């Protein structure tokens, strides 16, 4: 029998904040099972660089939706939403508590609230033409094209974020729907009796943990992990945009030095952590507890 009245619990926080270890303790406390809440840990072969939990670290706690995609496959938040909601039903039916653990804020939010996604209309031929046009005219010109068609969406996308630019162009040109209009279908009404636990710490300490984590990943074999994917021809795909993978691919391609690649991994990880915290604070109702286990336990005290 579960030991909480919540239908779903989520543990969120920036990279390197200690979500994995705390999630195991919590699962034992409330008889829970863990659902992946990280957009990159769905991919097979992306283990070290995504800090994916190991079998030993699971300590007998069931884990779901890890390693469900090949690194060559795409994965969307809409697909994630569907899979996780089904998994919540399955876990709840067994009398266990679903615990979503991860740092991809939009993914977690899409499950817990009444997000409705516009059905994607993807024309592969059109998408191919967009990428050819991108190679020809460059990111800034593509961004300008989007700005002419959908200025509000363009204002929220960096000119170098070509994947989002092309997706936004697809939406407005193929479906007549702006990305901003699609955003308006993303509600804020909770669908579950849920609790979101947020892990945070002093910024300087977090950045030190991130830098140390990168060093440990390199010691554990991150170079070899990415090299095997790279040598297998797995390069310009969604999975390889993950931090740690894209920088090392640039190193393998001779575009940057090893030292610069490592520095970029650390810098990009710190920037990502900052963006994660901003998202969590602006988009969700979070119970921030630092990293104090006693505080976590107190949330479930009868």
N, C-alpha and C positions, 0 to 999 in steps of 0.2 A: 504494500500500500504506500502511495506517495506521501511525503511528509511536507506538503505545502498545498495551499489553496489556489496557487497560481496555475493557470492552464499551460503557460509557457514562460520560461525564464531565458533571458539573453545576457551574455557577458560580452561587453564590447570594450574597446580601448585601443590606443595607438599601438603600433608595432613595438615589440619588445617590452610591453608593460606587464607581462606575467599572466595573460589570460589562460594559457593552456594548463599550467600547474594549478591555478585556482579552480578551473572548471572540473578537474578530477576530484578535488576536495568537495566541491559543491555537489557533484553527482552522487558521491557516496553519502553525503548528508541528507539529501532529499530524494534518493532513489531515482536518479535521473539517467537519461541517455543523451549523448552529445551529438548535435547536428552541426556540420561545418558551416561557418558563416564567413568564409574567406573565398573570394572569387578565383584565386589562383590555386588553392589547395584541392580543387576539383580535378586537377590535371595529374595524370600519371607521369612519373619521372621528374616532376618538379618538387623535390623533397627538401633538400638542404636549403635552397634559396628561399623557400616559402616558410621555413621553420615548421614544417608539417610534423604533427605528433607521431612518435614512433609506437610500435606495438608494445614495447616495454613501458613507455610512459602512459599508455592507456590504462594500465593496471586493472584490466578486466572489465572496464566500463565500455559498453557498446558505443561505437562511433559510426556516424552515417554521413554519406555524400562526400566522402574523400575518395580520390582516385577513380572518379566515374567517367572521366573524359580522356581521350587521347590528346596529346599536346598539339596535334594538327587540327583538332575540332574547335569550333566556336562555341561560346556559351553566353547566354544572355540573362539579364536579371529577371525577365519574364519567365524563362524556363526554370530558373532557380526558385522563384516564387511558387510555381506549380509543384515542383518536386518537394520543397520543404513543407508546404501545407499538407501534402499527402503524408509525409513522414511524421508530422505532428499528430495527425489523426491515428496513424499506426501505433506510435509510441504511447499515446494517451489510452488507446484501447487496451493496452497491456497493463494499464495502471501505473505506468512510469511517467516521469516528468520530462518533457522535451526541453533541452537546454541548447540554445543556439549560441555558438562561440565563434567570434571572429571580428575582424576589423573593417569589413566592407560595409559601411554604414547604409548605403542605398539598398543592398541586398537584404539586410536585416529589417530595415524599415518597410520594404516592399511586402514582406511576409506578415508583419504584425499589424499593418494598417491597410486601409481599403484602396490600395493602389490598383488602378486599371490601366493596362497598357494598350495603346493603339495597336491593332494587329499589323505586324510588319509586312509591308509589301516590298519584297526584295527582288529586283530584276538583276540577275547576275551579269547580264550583258551590259546593262547601264552602269553597274558598279565598276565593271572592268574599264569602261570608257572614262569614268570619273578618275580612276587611278592613272590611266594613261594621260589624261589631261593634267593631272597633278604633276606628273613627271615633266611634262612639257612647259607648264607655266609657273609651277612652284606653289608653295603653301600660301604665301601672302595673296597671290592673285585668286586662288581658290577661296580664300577667306573673304576677299572682296566680292566675289561672285555670290557667296552666301549672303553677305551683308545687303546686297542689292535685292535679293529675294525675300530674306527674312532677317531684317536688321536686329530685332530683339534677341533672337537666338544667337546671331553672330557676335553680339556684344558680350555674350557669356562664354564664348569659346576662344581659347588662345589660338592665334594664327598658326602655331606649330602643331596643334592637336589635329592632325589631318584625318584621323579615323573618325572623330566626332564631326568634323566639317563635312566629310563625305556622307556620313549617316544623315546629317541634317539636310543636306542637299537632296538625298534620296527621298526623305519624308516630304519635303515641300514640293518637289518636282513630280514624284511618282504618285503620292497619295493626296497632295494638296493640303497636307496637315503640317503646320509648323511644329518645331520641337517644343516651343514654349506652350503651344496649345495642348500638346501631349502631356507636358508637365502638369497642366491644370487637372488632368485626370488622376493625378496622384494624390489621393486624399490623406487626411490626417485623423480619420476616425479609427480608433483601435478595434480590431476584430477579435482579440483574445483578452482575457483577464491575464495580463502579462506584467512582468517586472523586468526592467532593463538595468543591469548593474554595470556601472562604468568604472574602469580602472584608470587612474591618473596619478601622476607624481610630478614633483618639481621638474621643470623643463630641462635644466642642466643635467640632472641625474638621468632623465630619460634619454637625452642625447648621448650620454656616456654609455648607457646600456645598449643603445643602438650601435654605436661604434664598436663596442666589444662584441656584440652579436655578429657583426660582419666579419671581424677577425676570426671568431670561432667557426663560422661557416666556411671560411677559406681553409682553416685547419682541418675541417671535417671532409673536405673534398669538393667544394663548390665549383672549382675550376674544372675538375673532371666531369662533374654532373652536366654543366653547361656545354662543355666541349663535346660530349657524346651526342647531345641533342643537335648541336651545330654541325657536327660531322655527318649526322644523319640527314642533313638538309632541312632540319626544322628551324627556320629562321624568321621569316616574315609572316608570323602567325600571331594570333591574339595572346597565346600563352607566353611567347617570348618577349612580350612587352613588359613582363613583370620586372620589378626592380631586382637587380643582381644578374638577370639574364640578358637584358638588352645592353647593359654596359659591357659585359664580358663578350658578347657577340661583336661589339664594336672593337674590342681589343683583338679578338681573333681575326677580324677583318683588316687589322693593321691601321685602324683609324685613330686609336689612342694608345698610349703606353699602358702597361700593367698598373703602374702606380696611379695614373690618372683614372683608370677604370675603377680601381678600388676606392679612390677618393670620391668619385661620382656616385658609387653605390651608397656610401655613407651619407653623402650630402642629399641624394635623392630620397633615402630612407628617412632622414630627419625632416625633410620637407613634406613627405607623405604623412608622417606622424602629426605634423602641424595641421595639415588639411583634414586628417581624420578627426582630430579633436574639434576643429571648427564645425565640421559636419554634425558630429554627435551633439554638440551643444546647441546648434541652431535647428535641428530637425526632429529631435526625439526627446521624450521625457525620461531623463536618465537619473538613476539614484547613484550619485558619485560616492565612492567609498575609499578612494585611494587604493592601496593594495593590502589593506588590513583584513586578515581572515576573520578576526573577531567581529569586525563590523559586518562582514558578510553573514556570519552566523546569526547575528542579532536581527537581520532582516527576516529570518525564518523562525525566530523564537515564538513560541506559543504564548 
